[in-house]
Amino acid sequence: MKSNGSARFEAARGPPRISIRPPPLPMLPPGGGSSRKSGFPSGENPVVWLPMHAPRFRLRHLARLAFFLPLAVAAQTPAADSALRFYAWPPPADHPHANGPDFWDWRPEAAPSEAASLVDLRHLNEEVAGQHGWVTRRGDKLFLGDGRPVRFWAVNTTGNAPLPELTRLARELARRGVNLVRIHGGARKSLLDFRSDRLDAVNPAVVDQMHRAVVAARAAGVYTFVSNSFFIIELKVKASYGLEGYTQAWLDAHPGQQVPFGLVFLNDRLRAAFKGWLREFVTAPNPYDPRRTPLGRDPSVAVIEILNEDNLFFYTFKPETWPAEQRALAGRKFFDWVARKHRQPGDPDPAATVRRVLAAWDSPLPEDDLARPSLALVNAGGMVAASTRNARRLADQIEFLGEVQRGFHAEMTALLRDSGFGGLVSPSNWHTAAPAVLLDLEHDTYRPGDIIDRHAYFAPAIAREKVKHRIGVGDTFLGFSVLARPAASPTNVRQMADFPGALSEFAWVNYNAAGVEGPLLAAAYFSLVDFDVPVWFALGTKLWHDQLAKWATGRPSVLGQFPGAALLFRRGDVAEAPVVVREGRTLASVYRREPARLMPPRGFDSTRDDAATAAGPAGAGRGALDPLAMMVGKVQHTYADDADEISPRLAELIDRKNGRVTSATGELVTDWHRGLATIDSPRSQGAAGFLRSAGRIELRDLAFESRNRFGTLLAIALDDRPLAQSQRILLQVGAVDRPAGFATEPVKLAWQGGDYTGHRIVATGGLPWQVERIQATVTLKSAAGRVLSATALDENLRARAAVAGADRGTDYVLPLPPDSLHVLLQLRP
């Protein structure tokens, strides 16, 4: 429906004034002043976290050096976000890090017997992935080859292991509900063979790794998302490649500028080499396949990604870091484009056209050279700088770069189609310097493909001398729950109308004890908006991590939560919401740098992006919209000059006074004052967050009570019936986990202008993983006399022990076992 303006979120002027204090002082309301009741018991007081900084980026961040901070303001306006609170959780005095009786050892078998598992979701997958043909799209929906609609619950892995090991991994993932793996990393993250001095040399280890991974996944009914085409950060230019200006003398003089960000779009030689790598990659016969089917003709390959994390619109686009010869070549392309676009009948030659345009731009740059000819390109930071004098020049440059990038992706997509590939093409997935200004243009350049992809993380505050994949002794951190600042959740998505969406990398970055909230929230909110391909980051080639890594998915609090979460998401237990915001935004307005009204959280990964880079307001050009709309229903955008459509129900469903947002379906509620989310659908009901302080949680068919300070609880029907009628119910519990021996000490952290009591890691620990003992009770309403058995399951989803419950009036009450994450209930009809 058309907006009457009543549902718009009108931002107040000026930044919010927030008083920041370390725990255990009470929370202060936006605007400062006296404290208010937070709803948390004593000792559970939160910390307000609301950094605001101007965007800035340095290449050394990508070299993994510096002091890294977390996700900052998540592409919202200050006023739109000021009512949301980020809780530093938990305070050191109550942090469950020390070894003790409150934890139990998680000891899964490396190669369990599948026959003994009481919960196995393998049947959700096809017998063999791709057996009915290619995965295709119609509008914004994905379909299997037999026409059935499909969503993918997916995980990143490397595929860098022998075939039997990969086959075992795929089988275990399928049992837990996974139906797609993104193969990323491993032997190398790029097809170029860096051991060779030739630019056209393809790394055979990468090709072989992908061939093994595809065959292993296919046998488990698991599709593959191919990601090893090109990862720019792996490329260090050699003089022998013959790229103009990259002489040995220049490389020796510029050791920090060997990664040519953005150059593949503008340099013809590098672009031609890229086409050669890609062609060989998708046409090489697969020796592990009895029919030797190439990747480009294998229907079990659902998605092929062209380019990982590189573009012309992020801060890494800095032509000044290229040799002068490269700047001149790119400048010549810009010159020719300007001459073509602005040519008038009376212009005697291209130089006359450009001379007239330069005068109209009124913003000459030192490297503009009509004799060469060449026009200088402004870096990405300059493209989004608050400047009006060079607005016309920047509008032309942004349009030019958009055409270049779109043309690159169209050319590579055509190559894949010519090679016989009938699946989905994902052009890329990267951020822009200012999402409200440039992200829609970035995504427009993906339209030659089939899927609109990006990356998003929820990151705690982490400081270290040298950022690395592993978490080390001496690292300091603060942990946060996304439930206290829901607008920052990576599950908040703004989708392009008529295109499916993907998050080919998303995670709650470690260390964050509240990360156990992730799987259940992701399943629920992605289901709400019918999101297509969320891909957890990441696993290696083992099912369970043997150490605490930055992106450790193979742990009880994440992978251990997959069975219930995957079934909820793939089956669509949370009803699909209607579109509540549809923003019409033309490309011409994007070229003019007019901001969008609403953007998803920037979702930067704190291992590479600092708070300054992650900060930045959403658009306020026509009135910023409340970011919590993405938790109410679908938020879409188009490239048409249509009036924005905004549901008038937003004002009703987003209750900022009481700190609550309710989905348009009524099945999801997030209460950020309580730090609690609830799911109340016919087949799946549960809660995530600060369970102990929530007290008794009442849902339509059951109730939860927990003495665990933080965690998740879910009841889900395994037989597709509503819970009230189900005869097989899985109870799934999520609790804080850590490696055995992991320990911290309190430390004062000065951060974002405030002083905090955080944590310093004194021991990283190791196997086994340990899980906080469960202290919770589940009540099944009106189920007295129906429960035949309650069985606690072990780490491999096999029977461990019977659990005793009892009828109480018309209900059935079950105290959950302290050392199991899953309980299977069998009930009478």
C-alpha positions in Angstrom: 0.0 0.0 0.0 1.1 3.5 -0.5 2.5 5.4 2.4 0.5 8.3 3.9 3.6 9.3 5.8 2.3 8.1 9.2 4.7 5.1 9.2 7.8 7.0 8.6 10.5 7.2 11.2 11.5 10.8 11.5 15.0 11.2 12.8 15.7 13.9 15.4 18.4 16.3 14.6 21.8 16.1 16.3 23.7 13.1 17.7 22.3 11.2 20.7 23.9 12.0 24.1 24.7 8.8 25.8 26.2 8.4 29.3 28.5 5.4 29.2 29.5 3.6 32.4 31.2 0.3 33.2 29.1 -2.4 34.9 27.5 -2.8 37.4 26.0 0.7 37.2 22.4 0.8 35.8 21.6 1.6 32.2 21.1 5.2 31.2 18.4 6.2 28.7 19.2 7.9 25.4 19.9 11.5 26.1 21.6 10.9 29.4 19.9 11.8 32.7 18.9 9.6 35.5 19.0 5.9 35.4 16.1 3.8 34.5 15.0 0.3 35.4 16.6 -2.1 32.9 14.6 -5.2 33.7 17.8 -7.1 34.6 18.4 -8.6 38.1 21.3 -7.3 40.1 24.7 -8.1 38.6 23.2 -8.2 35.0 23.4 -4.5 34.2 24.2 -3.7 30.6 26.6 -1.3 29.1 25.4 1.2 26.5 27.4 1.0 23.3 26.9 3.6 20.6 30.0 4.7 18.8 29.8 7.3 16.0 32.7 7.9 13.7 33.3 9.1 10.2 34.3 6.4 7.7 38.0 5.9 7.1 40.0 3.0 5.8 43.7 2.1 5.5 45.2 -0.8 3.5 47.1 -1.9 6.5 43.8 -3.1 7.9 43.7 -5.7 5.2 47.2 -6.7 6.1 45.7 -7.8 9.4 47.5 -5.2 11.5 46.2 -2.6 14.0 43.8 -2.3 16.9 40.6 -3.8 15.7 37.2 -2.8 17.1 33.7 -4.2 16.4 30.8 -3.6 14.3 29.8 0.0 14.9 26.7 1.9 13.9 25.0 -0.5 11.6 24.1 1.8 8.7 21.4 3.6 10.7 20.9 7.2 11.4 22.0 8.2 14.9 18.4 8.9 16.0 17.1 5.7 14.5 19.6 3.7 16.6 19.8 5.7 19.8 17.0 3.9 21.5 18.8 0.5 21.0 21.2 -0.7 23.6 24.1 -3.0 23.4 24.7 -5.0 26.5 28.3 -6.0 27.3 27.6 -9.6 28.4 28.4 -11.0 30.8 30.3 -8.9 33.4 33.6 -10.5 34.4 32.3 -11.3 37.9 29.7 -13.6 36.3 31.6 -14.8 33.3 31.6 -18.6 33.0 35.2 -19.0 31.9 36.9 -20.8 34.8 36.8 -24.6 34.8 34.4 -26.1 37.3 31.3 -28.2 37.9 29.0 -25.9 36.0 30.2 -27.3 32.6 30.1 -30.7 31.0 32.4 -32.1 28.4 31.2 -32.3 24.8 32.7 -35.4 23.2 31.3 -36.3 19.8 32.7 -39.3 18.0 34.7 -38.6 14.9 32.9 -41.2 12.8 29.6 -42.1 14.5 27.1 -44.7 13.3 24.4 -43.1 11.4 22.0 -46.0 12.0 21.8 -45.3 15.7 20.8 -41.6 15.3 17.3 -40.8 16.5 17.3 -37.4 14.7 18.6 -37.4 11.1 17.6 -34.7 8.6 19.3 -36.3 5.6 15.9 -37.2 4.2 15.3 -33.4 3.6 17.9 -33.6 0.8 17.7 -35.3 -2.5 19.3 -38.7 -2.8 22.0 -37.1 -5.0 22.2 -33.3 -5.4 21.3 -32.2 -8.8 19.6 -35.5 -9.7 16.6 -33.6 -11.3 18.7 -30.9 -12.9 19.9 -27.4 -12.2 18.9 -25.1 -9.4 17.2 -22.1 -11.0 15.4 -19.0 -10.1 12.1 -17.5 -11.0 11.8 -14.0 -9.7 13.1 -14.0 -6.1 12.5 -17.7 -5.5 14.8 -20.7 -6.0 13.8 -24.1 -7.3 15.3 -27.5 -7.6 15.3 -29.3 -10.9 12.0 -31.0 -10.3 10.3 -27.6 -9.6 10.2 -27.8 -5.8 11.0 -24.5 -4.1 14.2 -24.6 -2.0 16.0 -22.6 0.6 19.6 -23.4 1.5 20.9 -23.8 5.1 24.6 -23.7 4.3 28.1 -23.5 5.7 31.5 -22.5 4.4 34.2 -25.1 4.3 37.5 -25.5 2.4 37.2 -28.9 0.8 41.0 -29.3 1.3 41.0 -32.9 2.4 41.0 -36.4 0.9 37.8 -37.5 -0.7 36.7 -40.0 2.0 37.1 -37.4 4.7 35.1 -34.9 2.6 32.4 -37.5 2.0 32.1 -38.1 5.7 31.9 -34.4 6.5 29.1 -33.9 3.9 27.2 -36.8 5.3 27.4 -35.5 8.8 26.4 -32.0 7.7 23.4 -33.4 5.8 22.2 -35.2 8.9 22.2 -31.9 10.7 20.1 -30.1 8.0 22.8 -28.7 5.7 21.9 -28.8 2.0 24.7 -26.5 0.5 28.4 -25.9 1.2 30.3 -23.0 0.0 33.9 -24.1 -0.9 36.2 -21.3 0.0 39.9 -21.3 0.9 42.0 -24.4 1.4 44.8 -24.9 -1.1 44.6 -21.3 -2.1 41.7 -18.9 -2.4 42.5 -17.9 -6.0 42.8 -19.8 -9.2 46.1 -18.1 -10.2 49.1 -20.3 -9.4 51.3 -18.0 -7.4 54.2 -20.4 -7.6 54.4 -19.6 -11.3 55.8 -16.4 -12.9 53.0 -16.6 -15.6 49.8 -14.6 -15.3 47.9 -17.4 -17.1 49.0 -20.2 -14.8 46.0 -21.9 -13.1 46.6 -23.6 -9.7 45.9 -27.3 -10.2 45.5 -27.8 -6.4 42.5 -25.4 -6.4 40.8 -27.2 -9.3 41.5 -30.6 -7.8 40.2 -29.5 -4.4 36.9 -28.2 -5.9 36.5 -31.4 -7.9 36.8 -33.5 -4.8 34.5 -31.3 -2.7 31.7 -31.3 -5.4 31.7 -35.1 -5.7 31.7 -35.6 -1.9 28.9 -33.1 -1.3 26.7 -34.4 -4.2 26.6 -37.9 -2.7 25.0 -36.5 0.5 22.4 -34.5 -1.4 24.3 -31.3 -0.6 24.8 -28.7 -3.3 28.0 -26.7 -3.9 28.5 -22.9 -3.9 31.8 -22.5 -5.8 33.9 -19.6 -4.4 37.5 -20.2 -5.3 37.5 -18.3 -8.6 39.4 -15.2 -7.4 40.2 -13.6 -4.0 42.0 -10.4 -4.7 43.8 -10.3 -1.3 45.7 -13.4 -2.3 47.2 -11.8 -5.4 50.6 -10.2 -5.1 51.6 -8.8 -8.5 54.9 -10.0 -9.9 57.0 -8.0 -12.5 56.9 -11.2 -14.7 53.1 -10.8 -15.1 53.7 -8.0 -17.6 51.1 -5.7 -16.1 51.9 -2.1 -17.2 54.0 -0.2 -14.7 54.5 -3.1 -12.2 58.3 -3.3 -12.8 60.5 -4.9 -10.3 61.9 -1.5 -9.4 58.4 -0.1 -8.7 57.4 -3.2 -6.7 60.6 -2.9 -4.6 59.8 0.7 -3.9 56.1 0.0 -3.0 56.1 -3.2 -1.0 52.7 -2.4 0.5 51.0 -1.9 -2.8 51.3 -5.2 -4.5 47.6 -6.2 -4.1 45.9 -4.5 -7.1 42.5 -3.8 -5.7 39.9 -3.0 -8.4 42.4 -3.4 -11.2 40.8 -6.6 -12.7 37.9 -4.4 -13.9 40.0 -1.8 -15.7 43.1 -3.6 -16.9 42.6 -5.5 -20.2 45.5 -7.9 -19.6 44.5 -8.9 -16.1 40.8 -9.2 -17.2 41.8 -11.5 -20.1 43.9 -13.7 -17.7 40.9 -13.9 -15.3 38.7 -15.2 -18.2 41.3 -17.8 -18.9 41.4 -19.0 -15.3 37.6 -19.1 -15.1 37.2 -21.0 -18.4 39.8 -23.7 -17.4 38.2 -24.0 -14.0 34.7 -24.8 -15.2 35.6 -26.9 -18.3 38.3 -29.2 -16.8 37.1 -32.8 -16.5 36.5 -34.0 -12.9 38.7 -37.0 -12.3 36.7 -38.0 -9.2 33.4 -38.2 -11.2 32.8 -41.5 -13.1 31.6 -39.4 -16.0 34.3 -36.8 -15.6 31.7 -34.1 -15.6 33.3 -30.6 -15.5 32.1 -28.1 -12.8 30.3 -26.0 -15.4 28.1 -28.9 -16.5 27.4 -30.5 -13.0 23.9 -29.7 -11.8 25.0 -30.3 -8.2 26.9 -27.0 -8.5 24.2 -24.6 -7.4 26.2 -21.4 -7.5 29.4 -20.2 -9.1 30.8 -17.0 -7.6 32.8 -14.8 -10.0 34.7 -12.6 -7.6 35.2 -12.5 -3.9 35.5 -9.2 -2.0 36.7 -6.8 -4.6 35.0 -4.0 -6.4 35.3 -0.3 -7.5 33.3 1.2 -4.6 35.0 0.1 -1.4 37.8 2.0 0.3 40.3 -0.4 -1.2 39.7 1.3 -4.6 42.6 3.7 -4.5 44.1 4.4 -8.0 46.9 6.3 -6.3 48.3 2.9 -5.1 48.7 1.8 -8.7 51.7 2.6 -10.9 51.3 5.8 -13.0 51.0 3.7 -16.1 47.9 1.9 -14.7 46.3 5.2 -13.7 46.8 6.5 -17.2 45.3 3.4 -18.8 42.2 3.6 -16.5 42.0 7.3 -17.1 42.0 6.8 -20.8 38.9 4.6 -20.5 37.2 7.3 -18.4 38.2 9.9 -21.0 36.7 7.8 -23.8 33.5 7.2 -21.9 33.1 10.9 -21.1 33.6 11.8 -24.7 31.0 9.3 -25.8 28.4 10.3 -23.3 28.7 14.1 -23.7 29.4 14.3 -27.4 27.4 17.0 -29.2 27.0 17.4 -32.9 29.3 20.5 -33.1 32.2 18.9 -31.2 35.2 18.6 -33.6 36.8 15.8 -31.7 36.7 13.9 -28.4 39.2 16.3 -26.8 36.9 19.2 -27.5 34.0 17.3 -25.8 36.0 16.5 -22.7 37.4 20.1 -22.5 33.8 21.4 -22.4 32.8 18.8 -19.8 35.8 19.7 -17.7 34.8 23.3 -17.7 31.3 22.3 -16.6 32.6 20.0 -13.9 34.7 22.9 -12.5 36.8 20.4 -10.6 40.1 19.7 -12.4 42.5 17.2 -11.0 46.3 17.2 -11.4 46.4 14.0 -13.5 43.8 15.2 -16.0 45.7 15.2 -19.3 43.9 15.9 -22.6 47.1 15.4 -24.6 47.6 11.8 -23.4 44.5 11.7 -23.1 43.4 10.7 -19.6 41.1 11.8 -16.8 42.0 11.1 -13.2 39.8 8.8 -11.1 38.9 9.7 -7.6 39.3 7.0 -4.9 36.3 5.5 -3.2 36.7 7.7 -0.1 36.5 10.8 -2.4 33.4 9.4 -4.1 31.4 9.5 -0.9 33.0 12.6 0.6 30.7 15.4 1.5 31.5 17.7 -1.4 29.3 19.7 -3.7 31.9 21.4 -6.0 32.8 18.1 -7.7 29.3 16.6 -7.6 28.9 16.6 -11.4 32.3 15.0 -11.9 31.7 12.3 -9.3 28.2 11.6 -10.8 29.9 10.8 -14.1 32.7 8.8 -12.5 30.3 6.7 -10.5 28.2 6.0 -13.5 31.3 5.1 -15.5 32.6 2.7 -12.9 29.2 1.2 -12.5 29.1 0.4 -16.2 32.6 -1.0 -16.1 31.9 -3.3 -13.2 28.5 -4.4 -14.6 30.2 -5.1 -17.9 32.8 -7.3 -16.2 30.2 -9.4 -14.5 28.1 -9.7 -17.7 31.2 -10.9 -19.6 32.1 -13.5 -17.0 28.4 -14.6 -16.7 28.3 -15.1 -20.5 31.5 -17.2 -20.3 29.9 -19.5 -17.7 26.7 -19.8 -19.8 28.8 -20.6 -22.9 30.5 -23.3 -20.9 27.2 -25.0 -20.3 26.5 -23.8 -16.7 22.8 -23.7 -16.0 22.9 -22.9 -12.3 23.1 -19.6 -10.5 25.8 -17.0 -11.0 26.8 -14.9 -8.1 28.9 -12.0 -9.4 30.3 -10.8 -6.1 29.6 -10.0 -2.5 31.5 -6.9 -1.3 30.8 -3.7 0.7 30.9 -0.1 -0.5 32.5 2.9 1.1 29.0 4.3 2.0 26.2 1.8 1.6 23.4 4.3 1.7 25.0 6.0 -1.4 26.7 3.2 -3.3 25.4 -0.3 -2.3 22.5 -0.2 -4.6 24.9 0.6 -7.5 27.1 -2.3 -6.4 24.2 -4.6 -6.4 23.0 -3.3 -9.8 26.3 -4.5 -11.3 25.3 -8.0 -10.1 22.1 -8.1 -12.1 23.8 -9.9 -15.1 23.9 -12.8 -12.7 21.2 -14.5 -10.7 21.7 -13.8 -7.0 22.5 -10.7 -4.9 25.1 -11.6 -2.4 26.9 -9.8 0.4 28.8 -10.6 3.7 27.7 -9.7 7.2 29.1 -10.4 10.7 28.1 -9.6 14.2 31.3 -8.8 16.0 32.2 -8.2 19.6 34.8 -5.7 20.6 38.2 -7.4 20.1 41.7 -5.8 20.5 44.9 -7.5 19.6 48.4 -6.6 18.4 48.0 -8.7 15.3 44.7 -9.9 14.0 44.7 -13.5 13.0 42.2 -16.4 12.5 43.0 -17.9 15.9 42.2 -16.3 19.2 45.3 -16.0 21.3 46.6 -15.4 24.8 46.6 -11.7 25.6 43.6 -10.8 23.3 41.1 -8.6 25.1 37.4 -8.5 24.3 33.9 -7.4 25.3 31.0 -9.7 24.5 27.6 -8.5 23.2 24.2 -9.9 22.6 22.5 -8.8 19.4 19.2 -9.0 21.2 20.0 -5.8 23.0 20.7 -3.9 19.7 18.6 -5.8 17.2 19.1 -3.3 14.3 22.7 -4.5 14.2 21.8 -8.1 13.5 23.2 -9.8 10.4 19.8 -11.3 9.9 18.4 -7.9 8.9 18.3 -7.8 5.1 17.1 -5.4 2.5 16.5 -7.4 -0.7 16.4 -6.4 -4.4 12.9 -7.0 -5.7 12.7 -10.0 -8.1 16.1 -11.4 -7.1 17.0 -14.1 -4.6 19.5 -13.1 -1.9 22.5 -14.7 -0.2 24.8 -14.0 2.7 27.7 -16.2 1.5 29.5 -15.3 4.7 27.8 -14.5 8.0 28.5 -15.3 11.7 28.7 -14.2 15.2 32.4 -13.5 15.4 34.3 -15.0 18.4 34.9 -14.6 21.2 31.4 -13.8 22.2 29.6 -16.0 24.7 26.3 -14.7 23.5 26.9 -16.1 20.0 24.7 -19.1 20.9 21.8 -16.9 20.0 22.8 -16.9 16.4 21.4 -20.1 14.8 17.9 -19.8 16.2 17.6 -16.1 15.4 19.0 -16.6 11.9 16.6 -19.5 11.2 13.6 -17.5 12.5 14.3 -14.1 10.9 15.6 -15.5 7.6 12.4 -17.6 7.4 10.3 -14.5 8.1 11.6 -12.7 5.1 12.0 -15.8 2.9 15.8 -15.3 2.5 17.3 -17.8 0.2 21.0 -18.6 1.0 22.5 -17.9 4.4 25.9 -19.4 4.6 27.6 -19.8 8.0 31.3 -18.9 8.2 33.0 -21.3 8.7 34.1 -24.9 9.0 37.4 -26.5 8.0 37.3 -30.1 6.9 36.4 -31.5 10.3 32.9 -31.4 11.8 34.1 -29.9 15.1 36.8 -27.3 15.6 39.7 -28.4 17.8 40.4 -24.8 19.0 38.7 -21.5 19.4 38.9 -19.8 16.0 37.6 -16.4 15.0 34.9 -17.9 12.9 34.4 -21.3 14.6 31.1 -22.8 13.4 32.0 -26.3 14.5 31.2 -25.9 18.2 28.2 -26.9 20.4 26.7 -23.4 20.5 26.6 -23.1 16.6 26.7 -26.4 14.8 25.2 -28.1 17.8 22.1 -25.9 17.2 21.8 -26.8 13.5 19.2 -29.6 13.6 16.4 -27.6 15.0 17.4 -24.3 13.3 17.9 -25.9 9.9 14.5 -27.7 10.0 12.7 -24.5 11.1 14.3 -22.5 8.3 14.1 -25.0 5.4 10.5 -26.0 6.3 9.4 -22.4 6.6 8.0 -22.8 10.1 7.9 -19.1 10.6 5.4 -17.7 8.1 6.7 -15.6 5.3 5.9 -11.9 6.0 4.5 -9.4 3.4 6.6 -6.6 2.1 6.5 -3.8 4.6 8.9 -1.4 2.8 9.5 -1.1 -0.9 11.8 1.7 -1.8 12.0 3.0 -5.4 15.4 4.4 -6.3 16.6 5.1 -9.8 20.2 4.6 -10.9 20.3 8.3 -11.8 19.7 9.2 -8.2 22.5 6.8 -7.1 24.9 8.6 -9.5 23.9 11.8 -7.9 24.8 10.3 -4.5 21.3 10.7 -3.1 21.2 8.3 -0.1 18.8 5.4 0.3 16.2 5.7 3.1 17.1 2.3 4.7 20.1 0.0 4.6 20.9 -3.3 6.4 23.6 -3.3 9.0 27.1 -3.0 7.5 28.0 -6.2 9.3 31.8 -5.8 9.1 34.0 -8.5 10.4 36.1 -7.1 13.2 39.2 -9.0 12.1 39.6 -6.7 9.1 37.5 -3.6 9.6 37.7 -1.1 12.4 34.9 1.0 13.9 35.8 4.0 11.8 35.3 2.0 8.6 32.1 0.5 9.9 30.5 3.7 11.0 28.3 5.8 8.8 24.8 7.0 8.6 22.0 5.6 6.5 20.3 7.9 4.1 18.2 10.7 5.3 17.6 12.3 1.9 13.9 11.7 1.8 13.5 10.8 5.5 15.3 7.8 7.0 13.1 4.8 7.7 13.3 2.8 10.9 15.8 0.0 10.5 13.7 -2.3 12.7 11.3 -2.6 9.7 13.6 -5.4 8.6 12.4 -7.4 11.7 8.8 -6.7 10.8 8.7 -8.1 7.3 10.3 -7.9 3.9 12.2 -4.8 3.0 12.8 -4.4 -0.8 14.1 -1.9 -3.2 13.7 -1.4 -6.9 15.4 0.7 -9.6 12.1 2.2 -10.8 11.0 5.7 -10.2 8.0 4.6 -8.2 6.6 6.0 -5.0 7.9 4.3 -1.9 5.5 1.8 -0.4 5.5 1.7 3.4 3.2 -0.3 5.5 1.2 1.8 8.0 1.6 -1.1 10.5 5.2 -0.3 11.1 4.2 2.3 13.7 2.2 -0.3 15.5 4.7 -3.2 15.3 7.8 -1.2 16.3 7.2 -0.1 19.9 10.3 1.9 20.8 8.8 3.1 24.1 8.6 -0.4 25.4 11.6 -1.7 23.5 9.8 -4.3 21.4 9.5 -5.2 17.7 6.9 -7.7 16.5 6.9 -9.4 13.1 4.0 -8.7 10.7 3.0 -12.4 11.2 2.9 -12.0 14.9 5.1 -15.1 15.4 8.4 -13.3 16.3 8.9 -10.8 19.0 12.2 -9.2 20.1 12.2 -7.2 23.3 15.5 -5.3 23.6 14.7 -4.0 27.0 14.6 -7.5 28.3 17.2 -8.9 25.9 14.8 -11.7 24.7 13.4 -13.0 21.5 10.5 -15.4 21.2 9.3 -17.7 18.4 5.7 -18.7 18.5 4.6 -20.6 15.3 2.5 -23.7 15.0 5.4 -26.1 14.5 8.3 -24.3 16.2 8.3 -22.4 19.5 11.2 -21.1 21.4 13.2 -18.3 23.0 16.7 -16.8 22.9 18.5 -14.4 25.1 18.7 -13.6 28.9 16.5 -16.6 29.9 17.0 -16.4 33.7 15.9 -12.8 34.0 12.9 -13.5 31.6 11.3 -15.8 34.1 8.6 -18.1 32.8 8.2 -17.7 29.0 4.7 -18.5 27.9 4.0 -19.6 24.3 0.9 -21.0 22.7 1.6 -24.7 23.3 4.4 -24.7 25.8 6.3 -22.7 28.4 10.0 -22.5 29.3 11.8 -21.7 32.6 15.6 -21.5 32.8 18.2 -20.7 35.4 20.8 -20.4 32.7 21.7 -16.7 32.5 21.8 -16.8 28.7 20.9 -19.3 26.0 18.2 -20.6 23.7 15.3 -23.1 23.9 13.4 -24.6 21.0 10.6 -27.1 20.6 10.1 -28.2 17.0 7.8 -30.9 15.5 9.7 -33.5 13.6 6.6 -35.0 11.9 5.4 -31.8 10.2 2.3 -31.6 12.5 1.6 -28.6 14.7 3.3 -29.0 18.1 -0.1 -29.4 19.8 -0.7 -32.5 17.7 2.8 -33.7 17.0 3.9 -37.2 17.9 7.7 -36.5 17.6 9.1 -33.3 19.1 12.7 -32.3 19.4 13.7 -30.1 22.3 16.9 -28.3 21.5 18.8 -26.2 24.0 21.6 -23.7 23.4 24.1 -22.8 26.2 27.4 -21.0 26.6 30.3 -23.1 25.5 34.1 -22.8 25.6 37.2 -25.0 25.1 38.3 -26.8 28.2 40.8 -24.7 30.1 39.8 -21.4 28.5 40.3 -18.7 31.1 40.3 -14.9 31.3 41.1 -12.2 33.7 39.3 -8.8 34.2 40.9 -5.9 32.3 40.1 -2.2 32.0 39.5 -1.3 28.4 39.4 2.3 27.1 37.2 2.2 24.1 35.1 4.6 22.2 35.6 7.3 24.8 34.5 5.1 27.7 36.2 2.9 30.3 35.1 -0.7 30.4 35.8 -3.8 32.4 36.4 -6.4 29.8 38.4 -9.7 29.6 41.9 -10.6 28.7 42.5 -14.2 27.6 45.1 -16.0 29.8 44.6 -19.5 28.4 42.9 -20.5 25.1 42.3 -24.1 26.2 41.6 -27.0 24.0 39.5 -30.1 23.4 37.1 -31.1 24.6 34.6 -28.3 24.2 32.6 -27.7 27.3 29.0 -26.6 27.7 27.3 -24.9 30.6 25.1 -27.3 32.4 21.5 -26.9 31.4 19.1 -25.8 34.2 15.7 -25.5 32.4 12.2 -26.9 32.5 9.8 -27.3 29.6 6.0 -27.5 30.1 3.9 -28.9 27.3 0.4 -27.5 27.7 -2.5 -29.9 27.5 -0.2 -32.8 27.0 -0.9 -34.8 30.2 -1.1 -38.5 29.4 0.3 -38.1 25.9 4.1 -38.4 26.4 5.3 -41.9 25.8 9.0 -41.3 26.3 11.6 -38.6 26.7 15.1 -39.5 25.6 18.2 -37.4 26.0 20.4 -37.5 23.0 24.2 -37.5 22.9 26.5 -35.3 20.8 25.9 -37.6 17.8 22.1 -37.4 18.2 21.9 -41.0 19.6 20.0 -42.1 22.7 21.9 -41.4 25.9 19.3 -41.8 28.7 15.7 -41.6 29.5 14.5 -38.4 31.0 11.8 -38.4 33.7 8.9 -35.9 33.3 5.5 -35.8 35.0 1.9 -34.8 34.3 0.9 -31.7 36.3 -2.8 -31.1 35.9 -3.5 -31.0 32.2 0.1 -30.3 31.3 3.3 -32.3 31.0 6.4 -30.9 32.8 9.9 -32.0 31.9 13.1 -30.9 33.6 15.8 -31.0 30.9 18.9 -33.0 31.5 22.0 -31.0 32.5 24.3 -32.6 30.0 22.4 -32.8 26.7 21.5 -30.3 24.0 18.7 -32.4 22.5 15.8 -34.4 23.9 13.4 -36.4 21.8 9.8 -36.7 22.8 7.5 -39.5 21.6 3.8 -38.7 22.1 0.4 -40.4 21.6 -1.8 -39.0 18.9 
